[in-house]
Amino acid sequence: MRLVWSRIFCQLAFAFGALVFGSISSTAQPFEVEIFSKSISNFKPGSTEKRFGQLEFVGGLEFTSSNQHVGALSGMVLMKDRRRILAVTDTGFWFAANVKRNANGAPIGLENARMAPLLDRSGEPFGDKWLADAESIVIDGDNALISLERNSRVLRYKIDLENFASVPERVKLNIDVRKLRANKSLETIVVAPQNSPLKGSPIIVSERTFARKNEIIAAIIDGPMKGLFTVRRKGKFDITDGDFLPDGDLLLLERRFNLADGIGMRIRKIKAEKIKPGAVLKGKKLIKANSSYQIDNMEGLSITTDEKGNIYLSLISDDNHSLLQRNLYLEFRLVEEE
């Protein structure tokens, strides 16, 4: 029976997602959006358990808005102050908001939320989802690097949290984008720490384009170790985002969203020294969850460190503008292995 309901759920979700707007807002001006949030205190409903492997659940939010553009959040960063979110949608928008926290530091709401269309090189909104399908964002100094699929490319924007008026530069890639699957291409962009073997190099990872059987195309696109590598696909999970830990290890967020198995989430950790041209990366499972946990279509991952040195993982979901899916924001603290 559970399998039947999973199939029904996925079929309806895909159907609703297909009804999303075919074009982007014609105005380039930022606009405020009101967010309604509900706190999530337990990662597994009905359980007070907080520890899940090396991750300790801090808290989360389910959020909605009356504004039709809120949703489809496909990539995010939590800024260094751990108070501000900067995200992108796969319908071509910036989304920025402040995280409201309780006395224990758990997220309890999103405030001062604003959105604005991503601009093209002429300073105008892209106007077409095929051109504006943003999937991942990472901060690199004063810039934001954004990967887009369908029309696969990486764009560099100057960070402008006030007016969102910067126009992009196209980043040169060492990968033949013509060989990427249109809707399974540049899903992840990350930037390595300067003190790691990769010395601040950007990395791109495709969602599910294979170089060889079960080996997903990825690349170090600049720096002293520039070159191609692959990530071994495990099971029916697709790579949706990633971020680096302070020590240079890479975390990859993966999601399962199919008719037979329903929704799933997994995070893999890949050791820093393994990431180099020609490598086939596998990694170690950090966490795995299914629909019995507070997850949805998890697509964004950001890693931050507080003033005490605690490391946090923030995750966000893409609701596909579907009535059957949810916008979720989740936080975990990384703890030592037992």
LOTOR-36748 format. One record per residue: residue in three letters; x, y, z of N, C-alpha, C, O in turn. Coordinates in pm, whole numbers, plus 50000, padded with zeros to 5 digits. Each point is the difference from the previous one (the first is absolute). Layout:
AlaXYZXYZXYZXYZ...
# end
This chain:
Met500834987950000499175012150000500875012650000499705009749930Arg501394990050150500885011650005500615002949863500145011649961Leu500234977849966500575001849868498995006249905500365008749920Val498394987050089498955005649914499855014950025499945008049906Trp500014995950223499855014350032501225007949956499865011549958Ser501354982550050501195006949952499915002849852500385010849953Arg499114979449972499865001949856498995010849968500235008449912Ile498654991550159498975010249978500565013850032499795009649926Phe500924991250186500585012750043500925005749893499885011649963Cys501054980249988500985004749902499345003949869500385010049938Gln498634982050018499325003249875499315013550008500105008049908Leu499194994550202499305012750017500975011550016499765011049949Ala501354986650122500995010650019500605004249868500125012049973Phe500254978449944500555003449869498985007549917500355009449928Ala498384986550081498965006649921499835014550041499905008949915Phe500074993750218499875013750046501235008249963499885011749962Gly501304982250048501235007249966500025004549856500575010449968Ala498804981949944499995003449857499155012349972500095005849891Leu499084998450205499135011649978500665013150039499375010649991Val501904988850053500685012150042500135009849884500024996049884Phe500055016750148500045010749903501024997349890501114995450027Gly498515007549850500904997849889500955011649978500944998649922Ser498865012750142500885011449982500285006750133499264998250097Ile501815009549908500435006750120499395014050006499695005949896Ser500144999450226499455013450016500765010149914501234999649992Ser498045009349945500625009749909500665011550074500795007349941Thr498914994650188500615011050074501314995550064500114988850051Ala500885020049944501304996750058500125005050143501044998050063Gln497935008549990500075006150133499814989550110499184991049985Pro501585010050125499764991150115498625002550059499465011049990Phe499974978850072498715001650064499974991950130500634989550011Glu498635015750087499894993350129498974988949992499005001049928Val501254988250146499044989050008499794996450147500964999750078Glu497814997749958499684996150138500114984950012499464992549918Ile501245003150186500234985850021499274995650126500085006650104Phe499204982249887499344993950115500744987150034500104991049917Ser500425008350205500854988750038499404991850113499315005250087Lys500964981949908499634990950109501254992450040500694994249916Ser499625006050214501224993650049499924984949992498944994150017Ile502204999749957500164985450003500984996950111501175003549991Ser498364990150114500864997250116500604986149996501014997550065Asn498384993349861500494986349993500194995949855499075001049919Phe502124994350048500274995749863499194987749963499554998549886Lys500264992650210499154988349979498725001950080500044999550123Pro498845002849811498745002250072499694988750098500174988249968Gly499385015550151499674990150102501184995550081499854991750090Ser501345013549881501204996250073500715012550050500055010149931Thr500504989250187500775011250054501494998449973500815008050047Glu499564981849877501404997549967500595012049927499375005649910Lys501844998450129500685011449938501234995849919500425007049908Arg500154981650128501264995849938499734990249885499314990050017Phe501255013149867499864991549882501384998149940500445007849915Gly500244981650131501384998149958500875011250054500025002450121Gln500705004549789500855011150041499275013350001500615010550021Leu498084989249957499245012449995499025000950117499324990350032Glu500635021450029499055002850107498995010149948500385010949957Phe498354985650047498985009049947499825012050091499754998550120Val500385013549824499865012550075498565004949994499445004350101Gly499974995149781498635004549982499735003149855500914999549916Gly497855003950055499675002849861498715007949987499345003350098Leu500334999649777498815007849968499294994049881500644994949908Glu498065005750094499194998449880499405013749973499405006050089Phe500764999149789499555013749975499225001149869500224992549905Thr498885017250094499155002749885499915015149979500515007850080Ser498844996149813499775014149972498815001349908499694990949923Ser499645020550085498915002649906500545004749865499265000749902Asn502035002550092500615004449875500314987949913500644990550046Gln498925009749831500134988449912501454996549964500274988949957His500655020550062501394997449960500804992850108501094994949972Val498395004550151500734993350107499894984949981498904994649994Gly502244998949996500044985649974501054997049896500695009049952Ala499434978350012500994995549901501425003850041500855002549914Leu499424997950217501335003750051500964988349977499864989350059Ser501115013049855500844988949954501445000850047500744990249988Gly499675021150065501355001450054500035011250100499245009649987Met501624989450115500025010250104501375000750066500764990449999Val499525021350059501125001650092499485006950125499195009349991Leu501284986350122499805007450125501265008250019501094994550006Met498765018750003501165008950007500794997350127499524993450092Lys501705011849913500914997050111499435004250135500334993950102Asp498835016549899499425004350127498924990450050499505001650112Arg500124988449806499014989950031498625006250025499154993850064Arg500645018149885498735006950018499265002349869498795002250001Arg501924997249887499395003549872500134988549900501064993949986Ile497845003449947499974990249892500025007449867499295009949981Leu501524985049927499955004449861499804987549917500824990850004Ala498095008949920499654988049924499645003849857499785011749968Val500154978149947499535001749863498894989949975499944989550063Thr499195013949842498924990949963500224995149858500665006649919Asp498784981750051500164995049863499005006349904499884995849884Thr499405014550165499165008249913500645013749976499375008949943Gly501894992950100500745011949965499945011750094499995011549955Phe499964985950179499945010950097501084998650107500454989050033Trp499965022650020500705000650128498944999250111498885004649983Phe501504989550130499175000150121500935002850116500994993050020Ala498705017450058500815003550117499095001850120498905005449988Ala501564990050128499205001350122500914999150122501114994649992Asn498425010650119500694998750128499434988150077498794997649999Val502084995150066499574988650082499775004750143500925004950066Lys497874993649983499675003150139500254987650084499584989049962Arg501105012650152500364988750085499495001850142499785011250046Asn500044977550024499615000750140501255000850088501115001149949Ala498704998550182501125001650093501044988949987501165001950035Asn498434986549914500924988849982500664999949862500804991249969Gly498865018749948500615000849868499264992749891500445000049885Ala498434993750148499244992749899499215009749912499485010050051Pro500424987449819499215008949914498524999050031499464989150016Ile499885022549993498565000150029499215008449899498775000950010Gly501925005249894499275007849901500945006549899501215000550021Leu498205004449871500735007849900499385013949994498785001549992Glu502075008750013499545013850004500635008249888501004996049941Asn498385015550030500545009649904500374993249867501075002449944Ala498044989350009500264992549877499785008749877499035007649993Arg501874991449911499935007549876500384990949885500764990550016Met498715012749867500334992749880500265009849887499565011550004Ala501154983849895500245007949879500404990449890500634989750028Pro499045013249847500414991349891501525000149981500645010450017Leu499924978249948501374999749951500065007849869499094999049917Leu501975008750066500125008249880500974993749901500954993250038Asp498805009349834500944995549898501065010849978500035009950074Arg500834988349828501115009249981499565013849949500795009550002Ser497974991649954499485013049959499275007150113499505011149982Gly500444982550136499345006050116498514997750005499285006850073Glu500234983549848498584996849996499774985950055500894991649992Pro497905005650065499684986250040500104990749880499785004149886Phe500564983450140500204990549891498744997849917500084998449878Gly498765001550187498744999249926499594986249958498894998449949Asp501944991650070499664986449957500664990250095501205001150028Lys498044989250022500554990450095501194992449942500914996350073Trp499085001349798501094992749936501345007150021501054993650006Leu498905019750004501205007950020500295002750147501125003750035Ala497874994650052500095004850139499964988950104499725002650117Asp500554985049842499874988450089501204998950094500854991449983Ala499205017650116501105000250097499874988350097498914997350052Glu502214995849974499944987950083500905000450121499764992650096Ser501285015749903500925000050114500685013550009500215006749899Ile500124997350222500675012850023501094998150106499824992450095Val501305014549885501074999850099500635013850003500075006949898Ile500404997250221500675012950015501494998149975500624990750053Asp499955018149865501444999849971500515014450013499985007649903Gly500474995950217500415013750025498815009449998499044998250076Asp501015011949838498905009549987499004995849893499085007649967Asn501094980549980499164995449889499174987950039500324992750094Ala498615005349831499204987850010500124992649867499755005749894Leu500654981750113500034991549882498724991849997499644993850100Ile499695006149786498724993049986500104990449882500385004049890Ser499274983450133499964990349891498564998749951499064999950080Leu500794998949790498684998649938500004987949909501004996949935Glu497864996250063499874988749908499015003449889499545011449990Arg500154978949928499275001649874500925007449901500604993649914Asn499515019650098501055007249928501205000550096500165009550076Ser500674980249920500994997450106501145010149996500685001649898Arg499525005250217501075009650011500165004150146499164996950084Val501945010149946500255005850132500155015049983500755004649914Leu498525003150168500035014549995500565005650131499764994650108Arg501005016349879500585006750116499325013650016500035008449910Tyr499344993650208499355012750032500725006850116500454993350093Lys499675019849902500445007550116498874999750103498855002549964Ile501454994450161498954999250102499435013850027500735009450032Asp497954991849953499305012750020498684996850071498964998349937Leu501115000950196498834996250077498985011250013498894997850049Glu501465014249907499085011350009499145001149874498775000350009Asn501875000249875499285002549875499944987949906499204999949907Phe501654990050116500074988249913500145004349853499404994149911Ala501415016350067500085006149868501234995849921500185004649887Ser500674986950169501224996549928499694991249880499074992050001Val501745009649896499854991849879501144989849998501075002650055Pro498714985949882500964989150014501125000149898499895005649891Glu501194987950149501054995849908499904984849986499714993050096Arg500525002149786499974985649979501354994150035501045004949955Val498964984550126501224993550044500414989549898499194991849957Lys502085008550003500504990349904500104986350066500554998650109Leu498924991349825499984986450053500904990949917500195002249880Asn500374987750185500844990249931499234987049976500574989150004Ile498165012349971499124988549977499135003349880499545011349985Asp500234978949930499195002149880498524999750038499414989350015Val499995022650001498625000750048499024994149899498874996750035Arg501555002049839499114994249898499714985350028499014994649951Lys501854999250128499824985850031499194997850128499724988550036Leu499915022350031499254998850125498524998049971499465005849907Arg499894985850174498554998249988499315012950043500315005450107Ala498764999549812499435013350019499445002250139500225010650059Asn499054979649996499375001750130500704991850108499434997850107Lys501804997749866500794992450098501445004649995500924991950009Ser499285021349976501365004749974500635006850120500244993450101Leu500045019749892500825006650102499205003350125499555011350019Glu500284978850064499165001050120500755005550120499375005050094Thr501954994249905500785003350119501235008249963500754996349909Ile499455014850161501275007149993500465003150142499215004650083Val502074992749944500585002150132501385006349981500584999349892Val499935006950213501335005949996500794994550118499565000950115Ala501604993549858500824993850104500635010650090500255011249956Pro500014985450170500725009350089501405003149946500614991549935Gln499885020450093501325003849954501104991550061501054998049938Asn498714996750184501034992150067499944985249967500694992050062Ser498485004249839499884986049960500924997349881500555009349942Pro499634977950022500844996849883499525006849872500795002449909Leu497915000850084499445006349879500165015249999499735006349898Lys500704999650214500375014150010498955009649942500325008649918Gly498444989750127498955009349962499414997849862499315008849948Ser500934979849991499504997449865498504997250001499514993450091Pro499765011649809498594996349983499884986049939500834995849920Ile498124997250121499724986549949498544999549957499135005350068Ile500614988249820498634997649957499754984949995500894992249966Val497895003950069499594986049996498644999349933499095007550035Ser500764983649868498714998749933499044991850086500414992550088Glu498325009249884498984992650074500024985249962500084991250086Arg499855006249785500034986249954500334999449850499214995149919Thr501975010050047500564997949867501224991350017500895003250077Phe499154985749851501044990050022501165001649901499805001849880Ala501424997450175501194998849916500174985649956500354997149886Arg499384994050208499994985649976498874994250083499345007450073Lys500414979849917498904994050072500105002950149501004996950064Asn497935009149990499895003250142501095009350051500265000450121Glu500395007249790501005009850042499565013849952499975002749879Ile499705006050215499425013149971501105010149971501005000850071Ile498815006949822500985009949957500155011250103499015005150053Ala502254998649975500325011150089501335005949956500744993949924Ala499555018350124501245006549957500485010150103499215006850064Ile502114994049950500685011150067500255010149889500784997349909Ile498565014350096499985008649882501105010649999500105007749904Asp500724992850201501085009850003501014995650105499764990650075Gly501385016349930500974997450104501054989749961500014995249887Pro500885001450208501144991449971499644985649968500824992849942Met497975002850094499594986149975498844999449901499204990750003Lys500715019149911498955000749900499924987149919501014994949953Gly497764999950031499824987749923498674993350030499235004750084Leu500514984449848498744992850013500144988250096501074994150012Phe497835002650058499914988050081498564995249996499175006149933Thr500534983250135498634995050004499614996350143500854997950086Val497845001349936499454995650128499164987649973499135000149913Arg501154989250159499264987549981498565001650048499775004050114Arg499284992849801498595000550040499674987550082500354988849961Lys498995013350152499634989050088498494999550015499395009550048Gly500014979649910498564998650011499295009449904500525003149892Lys498295001650148499175008449915500045014750042499055007449977Phe502044996650085500145013850046500725008549897500944995449935Asp498625017150050500635009749912500645011050084499475003650106Ile501645001849848500715010750071499285013249976499725003749886Thr499975003550223499285012749987500775012150052499685011249961Asp501304986950124500795011550048501174994750082500154988050018Gly500665021250031501144996250082500605012250067499605011349974Asp501374986150112500795010650061501214993650066500024988050027Phe500995020349997501234995150062499985002450150499535010450046Leu500994979950029500295001950142501275008350013500775000849904Pro499465005450211501205008450017501314992649974500985006149959Asp499044980750064501244992449979500214995749855500994993449969Gly498075010249942500164996749858499254987749955499944997249880Asp499464995250213499154988849960498735005549934499515010750037Leu499984982149865498835004449924498784992150041500044987750008Leu498855019350019498724993550023499135001849876499895011049947Leu499504978150008499085000349887498614996250047499804989450061Leu499245019349912498594997450030499384992649881500205003949885Glu499054985650145499354992249895498534998150035499624999550117Arg499554999549779498604997550025499514988749910500494997849889Arg498524995250163499274989949921498585005049988499385003750100Phe500104996349779498645004949978499474992849878500085005049888Asn499384983150134499514992349887498714992750037499634999450117Leu499714995349783498694994050020500044987650087499094997750079Ala501964994249908500034987250070500385001350147499464992950085Asp501485016249945500575000550135499595012150081500275000550120Gly499095009349817499625012050073501195009150025500974999949925Ile498945008050183501005010450028501094994650092499724992450094Gly501515011549878501124996450086501075010749996500075007949906Met500764992550198501115009450009501234992650050499904991150085Arg501265012649862501254994150048501095010749988499985008349910Ile500984991250185501185008649993501234991050006500124991550089Arg500785010449816501264992549997501175009350031499995011749961Lys501014983150110501225007650029501174994149923500244987950005Ile500475020749923501154995949919501245006950053500025012250015Lys501014980150014501235005350059500705009349901500014997649879Ala500585012950177500635010449918501074994349907500075003949883Glu500764987050168501124994949921499564991249883500804997149911Lys497944998850090499494991549892499605008149876499904994449891Ile499885018650125499465008349892501145004949911500755009150038Lys499374985049846501055003749905499634995049862499154991249986Pro501475014349912499684995849863500164984949981500984994050046Gly498055000149885500054985749972499424991150108499844988049979Ala499855017850137499494992050111498564995649975499235006749932Val500434981750127498614995450006499625000250148500444991450076Leu498765018449964499705002250141498784992150044499024999049927Lys501064995350193498884992350055499465006450128498825003350008Gly502054998450091499585006850122499324990950100499684988549971Lys500115017250147499394993050113498665006450033499885012350002Lys499114979550022498675005150034500025006850136500444994150099Leu499085018349905499905007450125498614998750059499854998950122Ile499135001449793498624998550043499164995449881500295003149885Lys498664989450147499044995749898498625000250064499824995150111Ala499205010649818498655001250055498984998049890500265002749883Asn498564992450157498904998149904498805008350044500125008950084Ser498734988249859498815008250025499474999050142499085007450034Ser501454983750049499584999550140500705010950083499715001550119Tyr501205006049818500685011150064499495013249941499265000049902Gln501145011050159499565013249954500875004449882500865008750014Ile498914985149872500725003849880498995002149887498834996450011Asp501655009349881499245000949877501014998749887500914991950008Asn498955015849889500904999649886501235008750032500085011549957Met500874982850120501095007850056501025003549891500564991149936Glu499665021950045500845004449888501125009550036500915001849919Gly499075004350198501035009750035500734996550127499384995650097Leu501955006349906500824997150117501005011250019500635004649905Ser499524999950220500985010350035500624996550134499314995850092Ile502015006049918500734997050123500535012950060500625008149931Thr499154993750199500495011950071500644995850131499824988850048Thr500945020550011500674997850128499675011650092500095011649960Asp499544985450166499695010950094501265004750071501104995049974Glu498745014850116501155006050066500724990250094501145002550039Lys498214986549997500624989950087500674988949918500604991050058Gly499305009749811500604989749917499074988549965500424990549935Asn498325010250109499034989649964499665001049852499845010949946Ile500064977549987499724999549858498534996149980499514990550060Tyr499815016949853498574997749976499734997449852500665005649912Leu498374985850064499494997549866498605005749991499144996950083Ser500635011449817498675005449973499514994449868500754999749902Leu497994995850095499444994049879498675006649967499275004450088Ile500444996349782498755005749955499394991149893500724993249927Ser497955007050062499324991449904499385008249887499705011850016Asp500134981749871499355005649883498614993949991499864987949980Asp499115020450036498634994750001499394998949860498854995849985Asn501945008049911499514999249862498695007749979499274997349905His500435012150183498725007249996498834990249996499005002249931Ser501144987050144498974989650005499235000950131500605002250105Leu498104996149890499184999950121500304988050088499644999950118Leu501014990049828500264987750074501414999550058500374990250063Gln500425020449916501355000350054500165012150092499145008850005Arg502004991450067500185010250103501335007449981500984994449951Asn499025018250090501245007550016500524997250141499345003450098Leu501834990649912500594996750129501385006550013500755000949903Tyr499565003450218501355004550035500404992150125499325000850103Leu501774991749890500454991350108501435003350040500815003749915Glu499494994950214501375002150047500454988250086499244994850082Phe502005001149897500664989650078501365005150046500635008249934Arg499814986850181501385002650047500824987549979499564988950032Leu501645012949913500904988849980500674996650131500585008850065Val499364978649976500594995850126501084989549974500064994249891Glu500775003450207501114990549984499474985849987498964996650057Glu501764995349869499654985949988500194993050134500955002750073Glu498134988349956500114992750127500894987849983500214992550095
# end
